[in-house]
Amino acid sequence: AQFVEDAKKITLPINPLDELVHELGGLKTVAEMTGRAVRQVYKHGKWTLQPRAKDPGSADAINVQERKRFMSGQKRVAIISDAASTGISLQADRRVKNQKRRVHIT
């Protein structure tokens, strides 16, 4: 019982990906294409857990939506993980609205 009480008092660090999303402008600015089901979001002065998609198992669908938002220029930053990168192109070709230069950081 004491162990559980002590564990509840521990403050764990924020996931680096979630902190990066927050520092780059938050969910309105950053398109996240990963295999994650949940993420930490900074709201009202504190970090909370939030599902990425309404339906569990629809990570692929949310990744497609996020890609469209980035390619249309609705979101300025794209973060893509190895889990979501297969078959996805984020190049600024003539068929997409967002023609801004891309910077790839690994």
The first five atom37 places (N, CA, C, CB, O) and aatype in JSON, in Angstrom:
{
  "aatype": [0, 5, 13, 19, 6, 3, 0, 11, 11, 9, 16, 10, 14, 9, 2, 14, 10, 3, 6, 10, 19, 8, 6, 10, 7, 7, 10, 11, 16, 19, 0, 6, 12, 16, 7, 1, 0, 19, 1, 5, 19, 18, 11, 8, 7, 11, 17, 16, 10, 5, 14, 1, 0, 11, 3, 14, 7, 15, 0, 3, 0, 9, 2, 19, 5, 6, 1, 11, 1, 13, 12, 15, 7, 5, 11, 1, 19, 0, 9, 9, 15, 3, 0, 0, 15, 16, 7, 9, 15, 10, 5, 0, 3, 1, 1, 19, 11, 2, 5, 11, 1, 1, 19, 8, 9, 16],
  "atom_mask": [
    [1, 1, 1, 1, 1],
    [1, 1, 1, 1, 1],
    [1, 1, 1, 1, 1],
    [1, 1, 1, 1, 1],
    [1, 1, 1, 1, 1],
    [1, 1, 1, 1, 1],
    [1, 1, 1, 1, 1],
    [1, 1, 1, 1, 1],
    [1, 1, 1, 1, 1],
    [1, 1, 1, 1, 1],
    [1, 1, 1, 1, 1],
    [1, 1, 1, 1, 1],
    [1, 1, 1, 1, 1],
    [1, 1, 1, 1, 1],
    [1, 1, 1, 1, 1],
    [1, 1, 1, 1, 1],
    [1, 1, 1, 1, 1],
    [1, 1, 1, 1, 1],
    [1, 1, 1, 1, 1],
    [1, 1, 1, 1, 1],
    [1, 1, 1, 1, 1],
    [1, 1, 1, 1, 1],
    [1, 1, 1, 1, 1],
    [1, 1, 1, 1, 1],
    [1, 1, 1, 0, 1],
    [1, 1, 1, 0, 1],
    [1, 1, 1, 1, 1],
    [1, 1, 1, 1, 1],
    [1, 1, 1, 1, 1],
    [1, 1, 1, 1, 1],
    [1, 1, 1, 1, 1],
    [1, 1, 1, 1, 1],
    [1, 1, 1, 1, 1],
    [1, 1, 1, 1, 1],
    [1, 1, 1, 0, 1],
    [1, 1, 1, 1, 1],
    [1, 1, 1, 1, 1],
    [1, 1, 1, 1, 1],
    [1, 1, 1, 1, 1],
    [1, 1, 1, 1, 1],
    [1, 1, 1, 1, 1],
    [1, 1, 1, 1, 1],
    [1, 1, 1, 1, 1],
    [1, 1, 1, 1, 1],
    [1, 1, 1, 0, 1],
    [1, 1, 1, 1, 1],
    [1, 1, 1, 1, 1],
    [1, 1, 1, 1, 1],
    [1, 1, 1, 1, 1],
    [1, 1, 1, 1, 1],
    [1, 1, 1, 1, 1],
    [1, 1, 1, 1, 1],
    [1, 1, 1, 1, 1],
    [1, 1, 1, 1, 1],
    [1, 1, 1, 1, 1],
    [1, 1, 1, 1, 1],
    [1, 1, 1, 0, 1],
    [1, 1, 1, 1, 1],
    [1, 1, 1, 1, 1],
    [1, 1, 1, 1, 1],
    [1, 1, 1, 1, 1],
    [1, 1, 1, 1, 1],
    [1, 1, 1, 1, 1],
    [1, 1, 1, 1, 1],
    [1, 1, 1, 1, 1],
    [1, 1, 1, 1, 1],
    [1, 1, 1, 1, 1],
    [1, 1, 1, 1, 1],
    [1, 1, 1, 1, 1],
    [1, 1, 1, 1, 1],
    [1, 1, 1, 1, 1],
    [1, 1, 1, 1, 1],
    [1, 1, 1, 0, 1],
    [1, 1, 1, 1, 1],
    [1, 1, 1, 1, 1],
    [1, 1, 1, 1, 1],
    [1, 1, 1, 1, 1],
    [1, 1, 1, 1, 1],
    [1, 1, 1, 1, 1],
    [1, 1, 1, 1, 1],
    [1, 1, 1, 1, 1],
    [1, 1, 1, 1, 1],
    [1, 1, 1, 1, 1],
    [1, 1, 1, 1, 1],
    [1, 1, 1, 1, 1],
    [1, 1, 1, 1, 1],
    [1, 1, 1, 0, 1],
    [1, 1, 1, 1, 1],
    [1, 1, 1, 1, 1],
    [1, 1, 1, 1, 1],
    [1, 1, 1, 1, 1],
    [1, 1, 1, 1, 1],
    [1, 1, 1, 1, 1],
    [1, 1, 1, 1, 1],
    [1, 1, 1, 1, 1],
    [1, 1, 1, 1, 1],
    [1, 1, 1, 1, 1],
    [1, 1, 1, 1, 1],
    [1, 1, 1, 1, 1],
    [1, 1, 1, 1, 1],
    [1, 1, 1, 1, 1],
    [1, 1, 1, 1, 1],
    [1, 1, 1, 1, 1],
    [1, 1, 1, 1, 1],
    [1, 1, 1, 1, 1],
    [1, 1, 1, 1, 1]
  ],
  "atom_positions": [
    [[0.82, -1.2, 0.0], [0.0, 0.0, 0.0], [0.86, 1.26, 0.0], [-0.93, 0.0, 1.2], [0.57, 2.21, -0.72]],
    [[1.91, 1.27, 0.8], [2.8, 2.43, 0.87], [3.52, 2.62, -0.47], [3.83, 2.27, 2.01], [3.74, 3.75, -0.91]],
    [[3.88, 1.51, -1.11], [4.55, 1.58, -2.41], [3.68, 2.29, -3.44], [4.9, 0.17, -2.9], [4.18, 3.12, -4.2]],
    [[2.4, 1.97, -3.46], [1.46, 2.59, -4.4], [1.35, 4.08, -4.11], [0.07, 1.92, -4.32], [1.34, 4.89, -5.04]],
    [[1.25, 4.45, -2.87], [1.17, 5.86, -2.5], [2.44, 6.62, -2.9], [0.93, 6.0, -0.98], [2.36, 7.74, -3.4]],
    [[3.6, 6.0, -2.68], [4.86, 6.63, -3.07], [4.95, 6.77, -4.59], [6.05, 5.81, -2.54], [5.42, 7.78, -5.09]],
    [[4.5, 5.77, -5.31], [4.53, 5.79, -6.78], [3.67, 6.91, -7.33], [4.07, 4.43, -7.35], [4.03, 7.53, -8.34]],
    [[2.55, 7.19, -6.71], [1.66, 8.26, -7.16], [2.31, 9.63, -7.03], [0.35, 8.22, -6.36], [1.9, 10.57, -7.72]],
    [[3.28, 9.78, -6.17], [3.94, 11.06, -5.93], [5.07, 11.34, -6.93], [4.49, 11.1, -4.53], [5.58, 12.46, -7.0]],
    [[5.45, 10.32, -7.69], [6.56, 10.48, -8.62], [6.12, 11.3, -9.83], [7.1, 9.1, -9.07], [5.07, 11.05, -10.41]],
    [[6.93, 12.28, -10.2], [6.68, 13.07, -11.39], [7.61, 12.57, -12.49], [6.89, 14.59, -11.11], [8.83, 12.7, -12.4]],
    [[7.03, 12.01, -13.52], [7.82, 11.48, -14.63], [8.07, 12.58, -15.67], [7.12, 10.28, -15.28], [7.26, 13.5, -15.8]],
    [[9.16, 12.47, -16.4], [9.43, 13.48, -17.44], [8.42, 13.37, -18.59], [10.86, 13.33, -17.99], [7.83, 12.31, -18.81]],
    [[8.24, 14.46, -19.29], [7.35, 14.5, -20.44], [8.02, 13.77, -21.6], [6.99, 15.97, -20.84], [9.24, 13.83, -21.75]],
    [[7.23, 13.08, -22.4], [7.74, 12.41, -23.59], [8.42, 13.46, -24.47], [6.6, 11.67, -24.37], [7.81, 14.49, -24.76]],
    [[9.65, 13.23, -24.92], [10.35, 14.23, -25.74], [9.59, 14.62, -27.01], [11.72, 13.71, -26.12], [9.63, 15.78, -27.42]],
    [[8.91, 13.67, -27.63], [8.14, 14.0, -28.83], [7.01, 14.97, -28.5], [7.57, 12.72, -29.46], [6.77, 15.91, -29.26]],
    [[6.33, 14.75, -27.39], [5.24, 15.65, -27.0], [5.76, 17.03, -26.64], [4.47, 15.05, -25.83], [5.12, 18.04, -26.95]],
    [[6.9, 17.07, -26.0], [7.5, 18.37, -25.67], [7.92, 19.11, -26.94], [8.73, 18.19, -24.73], [7.76, 20.33, -27.04]],
    [[8.45, 18.38, -27.91], [8.83, 18.98, -29.19], [7.61, 19.53, -29.92], [9.55, 17.95, -30.07], [7.65, 20.65, -30.45]],
    [[6.53, 18.77, -29.95], [5.28, 19.24, -30.58], [4.82, 20.53, -29.9], [4.17, 18.16, -30.5], [4.44, 21.49, -30.57]],
    [[4.86, 20.54, -28.59], [4.44, 21.73, -27.83], [5.33, 22.94, -28.17], [4.49, 21.45, -26.31], [4.81, 24.03, -28.43]],
    [[6.65, 22.76, -28.18], [7.58, 23.86, -28.44], [7.49, 24.37, -29.88], [9.0, 23.42, -28.14], [7.81, 25.53, -30.14]],
    [[7.06, 23.53, -30.81], [6.95, 23.93, -32.22], [5.58, 24.54, -32.56], [7.2, 22.74, -33.12], [5.32, 24.84, -33.72]],
    [[4.73, 24.72, -31.57], [3.47, 25.39, -31.81], [2.23, 24.6, -31.46], [0.0, 0.0, 0.0], [1.11, 25.1, -31.58]],
    [[2.4, 23.37, -31.02], [1.26, 22.58, -30.59], [0.54, 21.88, -31.73], [0.0, 0.0, 0.0], [1.0, 21.88, -32.88]],
    [[-0.6, 21.3, -31.4], [-1.35, 20.47, -32.35], [-1.91, 21.25, -33.53], [-2.47, 19.78, -31.64], [-2.18, 20.66, -34.58]],
    [[-2.09, 22.55, -33.39], [-2.6, 23.36, -34.51], [-1.54, 23.61, -35.57], [-3.14, 24.68, -33.99], [-1.86, 23.93, -36.71]],
    [[-0.27, 23.46, -35.2], [0.84, 23.75, -36.09], [1.57, 22.5, -36.57], [1.81, 24.67, -35.41], [2.11, 22.47, -37.68]],
    [[1.59, 21.46, -35.74], [2.41, 20.29, -36.0], [1.55, 19.1, -36.43], [3.22, 19.93, -34.75], [0.6, 18.72, -35.74]],
    [[1.89, 18.52, -37.57], [1.26, 17.29, -38.05], [2.09, 16.12, -37.53], [1.15, 17.26, -39.63], [3.28, 16.01, -37.86]],
    [[1.49, 15.27, -36.73], [2.2, 14.12, -36.17], [1.79, 12.86, -36.91], [1.91, 13.97, -34.66], [0.61, 12.5, -36.94]],
    [[2.76, 12.19, -37.51], [2.51, 10.92, -38.19], [3.36, 9.86, -37.52], [2.83, 11.02, -39.72], [4.54, 9.69, -37.84]],
    [[2.75, 9.16, -36.59], [3.45, 8.13, -35.8], [2.52, 6.94, -35.63], [3.91, 8.69, -34.41], [1.4, 6.93, -36.14]],
    [[3.0, 5.95, -34.92], [2.18, 4.8, -34.6], [1.57, 4.88, -33.2], [0.0, 0.0, 0.0], [1.0, 3.91, -32.71]],
    [[1.7, 6.05, -32.57], [1.22, 6.18, -31.19], [-0.3, 6.26, -31.11], [1.83, 7.42, -30.54], [-0.95, 6.84, -31.97]],
    [[-0.85, 5.67, -30.06], [-2.29, 5.73, -29.83], [-2.66, 6.92, -28.94], [-2.78, 4.43, -29.19], [-3.74, 7.48, -29.09]],
    [[-1.77, 7.31, -28.03], [-2.01, 8.44, -27.13], [-0.81, 9.37, -27.14], [-2.3, 7.95, -25.69], [0.29, 8.99, -27.55]],
    [[-1.04, 10.58, -26.68], [0.03, 11.57, -26.56], [-0.24, 12.44, -25.35], [0.15, 12.43, -27.85], [-1.35, 12.46, -24.82]],
    [[0.78, 13.16, -24.92], [0.64, 14.11, -23.84], [0.47, 15.49, -24.46], [1.88, 14.07, -22.87], [1.21, 15.88, -25.36]],
    [[-0.53, 16.23, -23.97], [-0.84, 17.55, -24.49], [-0.81, 18.54, -23.34], [-2.23, 17.56, -25.21], [-1.33, 18.27, -22.25]],
    [[-0.2, 19.7, -23.59], [-0.11, 20.76, -22.57], [-1.34, 21.65, -22.69], [1.2, 21.59, -22.73], [-1.5, 22.37, -23.68]],
    [[-2.19, 21.61, -21.68], [-3.41, 22.44, -21.65], [-3.6, 23.02, -20.27], [-4.66, 21.62, -22.07], [-3.45, 22.34, -19.25]],
    [[-3.94, 24.29, -20.25], [-4.28, 24.96, -18.99], [-3.19, 24.79, -17.93], [-5.6, 24.43, -18.46], [-3.48, 24.61, -16.75]],
    [[-1.92, 24.86, -18.37], [-0.82, 24.82, -17.43], [-0.39, 23.45, -16.97], [0.0, 0.0, 0.0], [0.44, 23.34, -16.07]],
    [[-0.94, 22.38, -17.56], [-0.5, 21.04, -17.15], [-0.57, 20.07, -18.33], [-1.37, 20.52, -15.97], [-1.28, 20.3, -19.31]],
    [[0.17, 18.99, -18.2], [0.22, 17.95, -19.23], [-0.85, 16.91, -18.95], [1.61, 17.3, -19.3], [-0.99, 16.45, -17.82]],
    [[-1.59, 16.53, -19.98], [-2.62, 15.5, -19.84], [-2.49, 14.5, -21.0], [-4.06, 16.13, -19.82], [-1.99, 14.84, -22.07]],
    [[-2.94, 13.28, -20.76], [-2.95, 12.27, -21.81], [-4.18, 12.46, -22.69], [-2.93, 10.85, -21.21], [-5.27, 12.77, -22.2]],
    [[-3.99, 12.27, -23.99], [-5.08, 12.45, -24.95], [-4.92, 11.4, -26.06], [-5.07, 13.91, -25.55], [-3.82, 11.2, -26.56]],
    [[-6.01, 10.73, -26.43], [-5.9, 9.79, -27.56], [-5.65, 10.56, -28.85], [-7.19, 8.93, -27.69], [-6.16, 11.67, -29.02]],
    [[-4.87, 9.98, -29.76], [-4.61, 10.63, -31.04], [-5.81, 10.52, -31.96], [-3.39, 10.02, -31.72], [-6.06, 11.41, -32.76]],
    [[-6.55, 9.43, -31.85], [-7.7, 9.2, -32.71], [-8.91, 8.84, -31.86], [-7.41, 8.09, -33.75], [-8.76, 8.33, -30.75]],
    [[-10.09, 9.09, -32.39], [-11.31, 8.77, -31.64], [-11.5, 7.26, -31.51], [-12.53, 9.38, -32.33], [-11.95, 6.78, -30.46]],
    [[-11.15, 6.52, -32.56], [-11.29, 5.07, -32.53], [-9.93, 4.42, -32.37], [-11.98, 4.56, -33.81], [-9.0, 4.75, -33.11]],
    [[-9.79, 3.51, -31.4], [-8.51, 2.81, -31.29], [-8.24, 2.01, -32.57], [-8.5, 1.87, -30.05], [-9.17, 1.44, -33.15]],
    [[-7.02, 1.98, -32.99], [-6.69, 1.23, -34.19], [-6.79, 2.06, -35.46], [0.0, 0.0, 0.0], [-6.56, 1.53, -36.55]],
    [[-7.13, 3.34, -35.35], [-7.25, 4.16, -36.55], [-6.05, 5.11, -36.71], [-8.55, 4.97, -36.51], [-6.19, 6.21, -37.24]],
    [[-4.88, 4.67, -36.23], [-3.67, 5.5, -36.35], [-3.34, 5.78, -37.8], [-2.47, 4.81, -35.67], [-2.88, 6.88, -38.13]],
    [[-3.57, 4.8, -38.68], [-3.3, 5.01, -40.1], [-4.18, 6.13, -40.66], [-3.52, 3.72, -40.9], [-3.71, 6.97, -41.42]],
    [[-5.44, 6.14, -40.28], [-6.37, 7.16, -40.77], [-5.98, 8.54, -40.27], [-7.81, 6.84, -40.33], [-6.01, 9.51, -41.04]],
    [[-5.59, 8.65, -39.01], [-5.2, 9.96, -38.48], [-3.89, 10.41, -39.13], [-5.04, 9.9, -36.94], [-3.7, 11.61, -39.35]],
    [[-3.01, 9.48, -39.44], [-1.76, 9.84, -40.12], [-2.04, 10.38, -41.52], [-0.83, 8.64, -40.21], [-1.38, 11.33, -41.95]],
    [[-3.0, 9.8, -42.22], [-3.38, 10.29, -43.55], [-3.95, 11.7, -43.44], [-4.41, 9.35, -44.22], [-3.62, 12.57, -44.25]],
    [[-4.79, 11.95, -42.44], [-5.36, 13.29, -42.24], [-4.27, 14.3, -41.92], [-6.41, 13.26, -41.11], [-4.27, 15.41, -42.44]],
    [[-3.33, 13.91, -41.06], [-2.24, 14.82, -40.69], [-1.36, 15.12, -41.91], [-1.39, 14.21, -39.56], [-0.93, 16.26, -42.08]],
    [[-1.09, 14.14, -42.74], [-0.31, 14.35, -43.96], [-1.01, 15.35, -44.86], [-0.09, 13.02, -44.7], [-0.37, 16.25, -45.4]],
    [[-2.32, 15.21, -45.04], [-3.09, 16.14, -45.87], [-3.02, 17.56, -45.32], [-4.56, 15.69, -45.97], [-2.9, 18.52, -46.07]],
    [[-3.1, 17.69, -44.01], [-3.03, 19.01, -43.39], [-1.66, 19.66, -43.61], [-3.32, 18.91, -41.88], [-1.57, 20.87, -43.82]],
    [[-0.61, 18.85, -43.56], [0.73, 19.39, -43.82], [0.89, 19.76, -45.29], [1.8, 18.38, -43.4], [1.38, 20.84, -45.61]],
    [[0.49, 18.88, -46.18], [0.69, 19.1, -47.61], [-0.15, 20.27, -48.12], [0.34, 17.84, -48.38], [0.22, 20.91, -49.11]],
    [[-1.28, 20.56, -47.47], [-2.11, 21.68, -47.88], [-1.64, 23.01, -47.29], [-3.56, 21.43, -47.49], [-2.12, 24.07, -47.67]],
    [[-0.7, 22.94, -46.36], [-0.21, 24.15, -45.72], [-0.97, 24.52, -44.46], [0.0, 0.0, 0.0], [-0.69, 25.54, -43.83]],
    [[-1.94, 23.7, -44.1], [-2.72, 23.96, -42.89], [-1.85, 23.83, -41.64], [-3.91, 22.99, -42.81], [-2.05, 24.55, -40.66]],
    [[-0.86, 22.91, -41.67], [0.1, 22.75, -40.59], [1.49, 22.96, -41.18], [-0.03, 21.33, -39.91], [1.79, 22.47, -42.27]],
    [[2.34, 23.7, -40.46], [3.65, 24.08, -40.99], [4.75, 23.08, -40.7], [4.04, 25.4, -40.43], [5.77, 23.07, -41.39]],
    [[4.57, 22.24, -39.7], [5.61, 21.3, -39.27], [5.05, 19.89, -39.35], [6.1, 21.63, -37.83], [3.9, 19.64, -38.98]],
    [[5.88, 18.96, -39.83], [5.51, 17.54, -39.86], [6.54, 16.75, -39.08], [5.38, 17.02, -41.32], [7.74, 16.88, -39.3]],
    [[6.05, 15.91, -38.19], [6.91, 14.99, -37.47], [6.47, 13.59, -37.87], [6.83, 15.2, -35.9], [5.3, 13.24, -37.72]],
    [[7.41, 12.81, -38.36], [7.07, 11.47, -38.84], [8.05, 10.47, -38.23], [7.11, 11.41, -40.39], [9.26, 10.69, -38.21]],
    [[7.51, 9.39, -37.72], [8.34, 8.36, -37.12], [8.58, 7.23, -38.12], [7.7, 7.81, -35.83], [7.92, 7.16, -39.16]],
    [[9.53, 6.37, -37.8], [9.78, 5.2, -38.64], [8.52, 4.36, -38.79], [10.91, 4.36, -38.06], [8.28, 3.78, -39.85]],
    [[7.72, 4.28, -37.74], [6.51, 3.45, -37.76], [5.51, 3.93, -38.81], [5.86, 3.44, -36.39], [4.72, 3.13, -39.32]],
    [[5.52, 5.21, -39.13], [4.53, 5.76, -40.06], [5.13, 6.18, -41.4], [3.85, 6.95, -39.43], [4.39, 6.61, -42.29]],
    [[6.43, 6.05, -41.56], [7.08, 6.64, -42.73], [6.97, 5.81, -44.02], [8.51, 6.87, -42.43], [7.19, 6.35, -45.1]],
    [[6.66, 4.54, -43.93], [6.62, 3.7, -45.12], [5.55, 4.18, -46.09], [6.37, 2.24, -44.74], [4.37, 4.22, -45.76]],
    [[5.98, 4.54, -47.29], [5.06, 4.93, -48.34], [4.57, 6.36, -48.3], [0.0, 0.0, 0.0], [3.76, 6.76, -49.13]],
    [[5.03, 7.15, -47.34], [4.57, 8.54, -47.22], [5.59, 9.47, -47.85], [4.33, 8.92, -45.73], [6.79, 9.39, -47.55]],
    [[5.14, 10.35, -48.71], [5.99, 11.37, -49.31], [5.52, 12.74, -48.84], [5.97, 11.27, -50.87], [4.33, 13.05, -48.9]],
    [[6.45, 13.53, -48.38], [6.15, 14.89, -47.94], [6.84, 15.92, -48.83], [6.57, 15.09, -46.48], [7.06, 17.06, -48.41]],
    [[7.17, 15.53, -50.04], [7.86, 16.43, -50.96], [6.94, 17.53, -51.45], [8.42, 15.64, -52.15], [5.73, 17.36, -51.56]],
    [[7.54, 18.67, -51.74], [6.78, 19.82, -52.24], [6.69, 19.74, -53.75], [7.45, 21.16, -51.8], [7.39, 20.47, -54.46]],
    [[5.83, 18.87, -54.25], [5.69, 18.79, -55.71], [4.56, 19.7, -56.17], [5.43, 17.33, -56.16], [3.87, 20.31, -55.35]],
    [[4.38, 19.81, -57.44], [3.43, 20.77, -58.02], [1.97, 20.44, -57.73], [3.62, 20.85, -59.5], [1.1, 21.29, -57.9]],
    [[1.7, 19.24, -57.29], [0.31, 18.82, -57.05], [-0.22, 19.25, -55.68], [0.2, 17.33, -57.18], [-1.41, 19.09, -55.41]],
    [[0.64, 19.77, -54.82], [0.21, 20.14, -53.47], [0.32, 21.64, -53.25], [1.04, 19.39, -52.42], [1.15, 22.31, -53.86]],
    [[-0.52, 22.13, -52.37], [-0.57, 23.58, -52.1], [0.68, 24.07, -51.37], [-1.81, 23.92, -51.29], [1.21, 25.13, -51.68]],
    [[1.15, 23.3, -50.41], [2.3, 23.71, -49.59], [3.58, 23.52, -50.4], [2.36, 22.89, -48.27], [4.1, 22.41, -50.51]],
    [[4.09, 24.61, -50.96], [5.3, 24.59, -51.77], [6.53, 25.08, -51.02], [5.11, 25.42, -53.01], [7.6, 25.26, -51.61]],
    [[6.4, 25.29, -49.71], [7.52, 25.79, -48.92], [8.65, 24.77, -48.86], [7.06, 26.15, -47.49], [8.43, 23.56, -48.92]],
    [[9.84, 25.29, -48.75], [11.02, 24.44, -48.64], [10.94, 23.58, -47.41], [12.3, 25.28, -48.62], [10.54, 24.05, -46.34]],
    [[11.32, 22.34, -47.54], [11.32, 21.41, -46.41], [12.72, 21.29, -45.82], [10.8, 20.02, -46.86], [13.72, 21.35, -46.54]],
    [[12.78, 21.12, -44.52], [14.01, 20.84, -43.83], [13.81, 19.53, -43.1], [14.42, 22.01, -42.85], [12.89, 19.39, -42.29]],
    [[14.67, 18.56, -43.39], [14.56, 17.23, -42.8], [15.59, 17.09, -41.7], [14.74, 16.13, -43.88], [16.79, 17.22, -41.95]],
    [[15.13, 16.84, -40.49], [16.01, 16.66, -39.35], [15.8, 15.25, -38.82], [15.75, 17.73, -38.24], [14.68, 14.85, -38.53]],
    [[16.9, 14.5, -38.69], [16.76, 13.12, -38.17], [17.44, 12.99, -36.83], [17.35, 12.11, -39.16], [17.43, 11.91, -36.24]]
  ]
}
